[in-house]
């Protein structure tokens, strides 16, 4: 099937879906559904195949492809997500991301997104502020994931800590996991500022303990630093279910 098209119409949807099915791997279906915890049917296309399809579509009029709004399978959502990340104009990107984020029902469709915030820091930061107010947990997860692009920016690192504190009462497993991952990365890249933050943080028990666990599992942190981090662990038992 020709993917680098200058024109996409609704009449192309069925052909495209059948094309995706040629790569379907049914033997991994149940395992993938269990891993992703998505309500969407899964074709089990591997990531390199999905990315190659995305790259071919991106050579043509990929905005017109996005306008088809194909969400039937998990793979459709993933393809749309990768394509959205290729949009350079912020306002255009946000238009499609707003739709996409509200379709997300699993961690993977959040985490495949990547953003280049350079020269658009304020716009992306405001997007974070908008998304973290959502009543949909995976929209909140996307919002916090954008902050990975700000960790090296000294003008934003304390703002990241403030936003982490604002999730003190967060109950959703996948949002708290994203925050723990974010805090671990802050420690790796901004150690001194992160240590200072840890002395007075307002994180919930799950997030601080999971962040310390991630740090202790990292090869980018020395054994001495890993031991030092233990003093920030919250020893009150807390159970968080997925």
Secondary structure, 3 states (H helix, E strand, C coil): CCCCCCCCCHHHHHHHHHHHHCCCCHHHHHHHHHHHCCCCECCCCCHHHHHHHHHHHHCCCHHHHHCCCCCCEHHHHHHHHHHHCCCCCHHHHHHHHHHHHHHCCCHHHHHCCCCCCCCCHHHHHHHHHHHCCCCCHHHHHHHHHHHHHHCCCCCCHHHHHHHHHCCCCCCCHHHHHHHHHHHHHHHHHCHHHHHHHHCCCCCCHHHHHHHHHHHHHCCCCCHHHHHHHHHHCCCCCCCCCC
